[in-house]
Amino acid sequence: MTDKALAQEIVIMVRNDQIARKAKKPDWKGILQIDQHNLERMKQIVKEFSWPDSRLVGKKASNLSWLLIQHADSDVKFQKQCLKLMLESGADKKNIAYLTDRILVNTSQKQLYGTQFKPSLEPFPIQDAANLDKRRKEVGLGSFASYFRKIKHNS
């Protein structure tokens, strides 16, 4: 049986995260406060329940939980812990790829899937770029070229 209240709380945290980030003039100080609040709450959730998987909160909220961890850049150790839990719980491979890249970039390593970009829209360095699209396909991501076009178009 899913915990509907917890699922709704996760949905609201993600909604607040996205509203702040997609504002015409994002308030980065406010975004950092939202990220910190979400980080602390996700730590409580993970401590109490482990990864909020689909059995606990349903598929939608479980998938959305990833985004909260993706934006928890102030605590890479917690991001790593959550990545391990996501792998163990069989979480969405795309979300695992994004979080893997985020952790690699946050620890000054080359990313594997080409999901992370600098503010200048230049991708952070990528390991073994010749096999990038092969790795992306294995986790259900489209080609890097199409992703890069989308990133440029949306900025």
URVEN-V960673 format. One record per backbone hydrogen bond with DSSP energy under -1.0 kcal/mol. CO is the residue of the C=O (numbers start at 1). NH is the residue of the N-H. If there is no record, write none. Layout:
[[CO,NH] [CO,NH]]
This chain:
[[2,4] [3,7] [4,8] [5,9] [6,10] [7,11] [8,12] [9,13] [10,14] [11,15] [12,16] [13,17] [14,18] [15,19] [16,20] [17,21] [18,22] [26,28] [27,31] [28,32] [29,33] [30,34] [31,35] [32,36] [33,37] [34,38] [35,39] [36,40] [37,41] [38,42] [39,43] [40,44] [41,45] [42,46] [43,47] [44,48] [45,49] [46,50] [51,53] [53,57] [54,58] [56,3] [58,62] [59,63] [60,64] [61,65] [64,68] [65,69] [66,70] [67,71] [69,72] [72,75] [75,79] [76,80] [77,81] [78,82] [79,83] [80,84] [81,85] [82,86] [83,87] [84,88] [85,89] [86,91] [92,96] [93,97] [94,98] [95,99] [96,100] [97,101] [98,102] [99,103] [100,104] [101,105] [102,106] [103,107] [104,109] [105,108] [111,127] [116,124] [118,121] [122,118] [125,111] [128,131] [129,132] [131,135] [132,136] [133,137] [134,138] [136,141] [137,140] [143,147] [144,148] [145,149] [146,150] [147,151] [148,152] [149,153] [150,154]]
